[in-house]
Amino acid sequence: MAPDKDVFSGGVAVVTGAGSGIGAGLARRAGALGMTVVVTDINEASAAETVAAIEAAGGRAEAEKVDVSVPGELDRLAELVFDRHGEVRLLINNAGIETVGNSWEVPAARWEATLNINLHGVIHGVRAFVPRIIASGKEAWIGNLSSVGAFGQMPGQTAYTVTKHAVQAFSECLYLEMELKALPIHVSAIVPGMMRTNIFNAEAGEGEPDNAAKHRRAMFEMMRDHGMDLDEGCRLFLEQMAQNRFWVHSQPEMSKQIIGGRVKFLQEQIAPIMPDIARQIAVD
Ligand SMILES: NC(=O)c1ccc[n+]([C@@H]2O[C@H](COP(=O)([O-])OP(=O)(O)OC[C@H]3O[C@@H](n4cnc5c(N)ncnc54)[C@H](O)[C@@H]3O)[C@@H](O)[C@H]2O)c1
């Protein structure tokens, strides 16, 4: 039996940003494996769509509107889930946005949204849920959405890159905190390469500077044409999490290449390395 069919065949899964993309894919996969899935998203209608898809496939799911950029909403969610179910076996801190624009041109509100959703959303997901998971005494798995962007530098996506480097560092420290305390909570950094989702859709760029549109469009087309199939990627993610792996990849070769560049950068203390595509899609 594949380990995910064993480890995630029951219990409760909570996924943030599960109305679309990777969050929706992970929620559907957890539902298909037999978990009761709490599908959360800032967009209530899209969360309901994911729930409908899980139920149509014979699974169990419930939708909750949650904005991860507000710490109190994650406290409310944790309280609600533990009141209702008394446990959480799988927590996926997934909700995230891309932000395109030169660092000095991204408006303050978009900077704040990026940091609050991508970084604080993960931190406060852990802060709200972990004490309750510990009190339940049950084994649990936490996956935080990092990125291959956590290991490189991408001009024009600085706000996003900053948050992913930070989520990676947060996940590494969290893993060690669990080890020091000998807690039965397995922490994974989920590192997608390039998966076909809505993160670069034009409407998701509202609040970015006008000159970001060309870069956003080029990324959208690249993901549409070369992105990995979502269901396949999400199947791989849960399979690796079920093996208690810290590193969880969709495209291990892509991760290896980018991490290799980072290792060279750090070891040789050279100047930041320009990614191949960066000049072609540079923000004006
Ligand atoms: N798609 C990729 O190739 C890729 C690569 C690396 C990392 N990631 C990461 O995967 C995660 C999911 O991205 P995706 O590509 O599936 O994007 P997506 O845009 O398809 O889905 C993101 C979901 O998050 C929700 N969301 C946005 N703001 C929110 C908020 N404040 N509170 C709650 N939900 C909110 C959106 O409504 C949407 O349903 C992100 O953290 C992203 O950085 C994606």
Ligand as a Chemical Component Dictionary entry (heavy atoms), coordinates in Angstrom:
data_LIG
# 
_chem_comp.id                   LIG 
_chem_comp.type                 NON-POLYMER 
_chem_comp.pdbx_formal_charge   0 
_chem_comp.three_letter_code    LIG 
# 
loop_
_chem_comp_atom.comp_id 
_chem_comp_atom.atom_id 
_chem_comp_atom.alt_atom_id 
_chem_comp_atom.type_symbol 
_chem_comp_atom.charge 
_chem_comp_atom.model_Cartn_x 
_chem_comp_atom.model_Cartn_y 
_chem_comp_atom.model_Cartn_z 
_chem_comp_atom.pdbx_ordinal 
LIG N1  N1  N 0  1.835  27.309 -8.872 1  
LIG C1  C1  C 0  3.123  27.124 -8.676 2  
LIG O1  O1  O 0  3.854  26.668 -9.573 3  
LIG C2  C2  C 0  3.734  27.427 -7.348 4  
LIG C3  C3  C 0  5.126  27.353 -7.251 5  
LIG C4  C4  C 0  5.713  27.594 -6.018 6  
LIG C5  C5  C 0  4.928  27.865 -4.900 7  
LIG N2  N2  N 1  3.572  27.941 -5.031 8  
LIG C6  C6  C 0  2.791  28.259 -3.830 9  
LIG O2  O2  O 0  1.621  27.470 -3.756 10 
LIG C7  C7  C 0  0.605  28.160 -3.011 11 
LIG C8  C8  C 0  -0.700 28.106 -3.794 12 
LIG O3  O3  O 0  -0.548 28.823 -5.001 13 
LIG P1  P1  P 0  -1.316 28.462 -6.346 14 
LIG O4  O4  O 0  -0.291 28.494 -7.417 15 
LIG O5  O5  O -1 -2.152 27.262 -6.154 16 
LIG O6  O6  O 0  -2.208 29.786 -6.511 17 
LIG P2  P2  P 0  -3.751 30.053 -6.840 18 
LIG O7  O7  O 0  -3.825 31.514 -7.088 19 
LIG O8  O8  O 0  -4.256 29.128 -7.892 20 
LIG O9  O9  O 0  -4.482 29.694 -5.455 21 
LIG C9  C9  C 0  -4.274 30.464 -4.298 22 
LIG C10 C10 C 0  -5.534 30.449 -3.439 23 
LIG O10 O10 O 0  -5.261 31.217 -2.251 24 
LIG C11 C11 C 0  -6.404 32.008 -1.978 25 
LIG N3  N3  N 0  -6.061 33.183 -1.179 26 
LIG C12 C12 C 0  -5.472 34.349 -1.602 27 
LIG N4  N4  N 0  -5.395 35.214 -0.585 28 
LIG C13 C13 C 0  -5.913 34.600 0.502  29 
LIG C14 C14 C 0  -6.118 34.982 1.842  30 
LIG N5  N5  N 0  -5.787 36.208 2.285  31 
LIG N6  N6  N 0  -6.671 34.086 2.692  32 
LIG C15 C15 C 0  -7.047 32.872 2.260  33 
LIG N7  N7  N 0  -6.916 32.461 1.001  34 
LIG C16 C16 C 0  -6.341 33.309 0.134  35 
LIG C17 C17 C 0  -6.956 32.384 -3.341 36 
LIG O11 O11 O 0  -8.323 32.788 -3.259 37 
LIG C18 C18 C 0  -6.746 31.092 -4.114 38 
LIG O12 O12 O 0  -7.869 30.246 -4.007 39 
LIG C19 C19 C 0  1.150  29.574 -2.797 40 
LIG O13 O13 O 0  1.672  29.683 -1.487 41 
LIG C20 C20 C 0  2.259  29.683 -3.824 42 
LIG O14 O14 O 0  3.250  30.593 -3.470 43 
LIG C21 C21 C 0  2.972  27.748 -6.240 44 
# 
loop_
_chem_comp_bond.comp_id 
_chem_comp_bond.atom_id_1 
_chem_comp_bond.atom_id_2 
_chem_comp_bond.value_order 
_chem_comp_bond.pdbx_ordinal 
LIG N1  C1  SING 1  
LIG C1  O1  DOUB 2  
LIG C1  C2  SING 3  
LIG C2  C3  SING 4  
LIG C2  C21 DOUB 5  
LIG C3  C4  DOUB 6  
LIG C4  C5  SING 7  
LIG C5  N2  DOUB 8  
LIG N2  C6  SING 9  
LIG N2  C21 SING 10 
LIG C6  O2  SING 11 
LIG C6  C20 SING 12 
LIG O2  C7  SING 13 
LIG C7  C8  SING 14 
LIG C7  C19 SING 15 
LIG C8  O3  SING 16 
LIG O3  P1  SING 17 
LIG P1  O4  DOUB 18 
LIG P1  O5  SING 19 
LIG P1  O6  SING 20 
LIG O6  P2  SING 21 
LIG P2  O7  DOUB 22 
LIG P2  O8  SING 23 
LIG P2  O9  SING 24 
LIG O9  C9  SING 25 
LIG C9  C10 SING 26 
LIG C10 O10 SING 27 
LIG C10 C18 SING 28 
LIG O10 C11 SING 29 
LIG C11 N3  SING 30 
LIG C11 C17 SING 31 
LIG N3  C12 SING 32 
LIG N3  C16 SING 33 
LIG C12 N4  DOUB 34 
LIG N4  C13 SING 35 
LIG C13 C14 SING 36 
LIG C13 C16 DOUB 37 
LIG C14 N5  SING 38 
LIG C14 N6  DOUB 39 
LIG N6  C15 SING 40 
LIG C15 N7  DOUB 41 
LIG N7  C16 SING 42 
LIG C17 O11 SING 43 
LIG C17 C18 SING 44 
LIG C18 O12 SING 45 
LIG C19 O13 SING 46 
LIG C19 C20 SING 47 
LIG C20 O14 SING 48 
# 
